[in-house]
């Protein structure tokens, strides 16, 4: 997977480029060979039109790497996940180079 250089946290990178490539390769293998369950015939048809293989009467979708890469190319480089609070204190922006964690998630 090109373009990922890791995120510096403290003085280390959580994963190397080689580890990122290994994770990508494993994820692609799962989606291409094992596939994923699909319970919605409309979604199965959309996957098929995108270039996926449909098996078991539309209940199993196998997604080739090209479809995965094409989907990533269409994703925005940055987006916000909005929290439930109206003040925006729990909003998180993904893709801005920040590492996110909440103290309550870590038991701190």
C-alpha positions as CSV (number, residue, x, y, z in Angstrom):
1,X,0.0,0.0,0.0
2,X,1.7,3.1,-1.2
3,X,1.7,6.5,0.6
4,X,1.7,5.3,4.2
5,X,4.7,6.3,6.1
6,X,3.4,5.6,9.6
7,X,2.6,8.1,12.3
8,X,5.3,9.2,14.7
9,X,4.1,8.6,18.2
10,X,6.7,9.7,20.8
11,X,9.9,8.6,19.2
12,X,8.7,5.5,17.4
13,X,6.4,4.6,14.5
14,X,3.6,2.2,15.5
15,X,4.1,0.1,12.4
16,X,6.7,0.1,9.6
17,X,6.0,0.3,5.9
18,X,6.7,-3.4,5.6
19,X,4.2,-4.2,8.4
20,X,1.7,-2.0,6.7
21,X,2.2,-3.9,3.4
22,X,1.9,-7.2,5.2
23,X,-1.4,-6.1,6.8
24,X,-2.7,-4.9,3.5
25,X,-1.8,-8.1,1.8
26,X,-3.5,-10.2,4.5
27,X,-6.7,-8.1,4.3
28,X,-6.8,-8.3,0.5
29,X,-6.4,-12.1,0.7
30,X,-9.3,-12.4,3.2
31,X,-11.6,-10.2,0.9
32,X,-10.5,-11.9,-2.3
33,X,-10.4,-15.5,-1.3
34,X,-12.8,-15.7,1.7
35,X,-15.1,-12.9,0.9
36,X,-17.7,-11.3,3.1
37,X,-21.3,-12.0,3.8
38,X,-23.9,-9.9,2.1
39,X,-27.6,-10.1,3.2
40,X,-28.9,-7.4,0.9
41,X,-29.5,-8.3,-2.7
42,X,-29.3,-4.6,-3.7
43,X,-25.8,-4.4,-2.1
44,X,-24.8,-7.6,-3.8
45,X,-25.8,-6.1,-7.2
46,X,-23.7,-3.0,-6.4
47,X,-20.7,-5.1,-5.5
48,X,-21.1,-7.0,-8.8
49,X,-21.3,-3.8,-10.8
50,X,-18.1,-2.7,-9.1
51,X,-16.3,-5.8,-10.2
52,X,-16.7,-8.2,-7.4
53,X,-17.6,-11.9,-7.6
54,X,-20.9,-12.9,-6.2
55,X,-21.5,-16.5,-4.9
56,X,-24.1,-18.4,-2.9
57,X,-27.1,-16.7,-4.5
58,X,-25.7,-13.2,-3.7
59,X,-24.9,-14.0,0.0
60,X,-21.1,-14.1,-0.5
61,X,-19.1,-11.2,-2.0
62,X,-15.5,-11.7,-3.0
63,X,-13.7,-8.4,-3.5
64,X,-10.6,-8.2,-5.7
65,X,-7.7,-5.9,-4.9
66,X,-8.5,-3.6,-7.8
67,X,-11.9,-2.8,-6.4
68,X,-10.4,-2.1,-3.0
69,X,-7.8,0.2,-4.4
70,X,-10.4,2.0,-6.6
71,X,-12.6,2.5,-3.5
72,X,-9.7,4.0,-1.5
73,X,-9.0,6.4,-4.4
74,X,-12.5,7.8,-4.0
75,X,-12.2,8.3,-0.2
76,X,-11.6,11.8,1.0
77,X,-8.1,12.4,2.5
78,X,-9.8,13.8,5.6
79,X,-13.1,13.5,7.3
80,X,-14.8,14.1,10.6
81,X,-16.5,11.6,12.9
82,X,-19.0,13.6,14.9
83,X,-19.7,12.9,18.5
84,X,-23.1,12.9,20.1
85,X,-22.5,16.1,22.0
86,X,-23.7,19.4,20.5
87,X,-20.6,21.2,21.6
88,X,-18.3,19.1,19.3
89,X,-16.0,18.1,22.1
90,X,-16.1,14.5,21.0
91,X,-15.6,15.1,17.3
92,X,-12.6,13.5,15.8
93,X,-11.0,14.4,12.5
94,X,-9.4,11.5,10.6
95,X,-6.6,12.2,8.2
96,X,-5.1,15.3,9.7
97,X,-2.0,13.4,11.1
98,X,-3.2,13.2,14.7
99,X,-3.3,10.0,16.8
100,X,-6.6,9.8,18.7
101,X,-7.3,8.3,22.1
102,X,-9.6,9.1,24.9
103,X,-8.4,8.9,28.5
104,X,-11.5,7.0,29.6
105,X,-10.8,4.4,26.9
106,X,-7.4,3.7,28.5
107,X,-8.6,3.6,32.1
108,X,-6.7,6.8,32.8
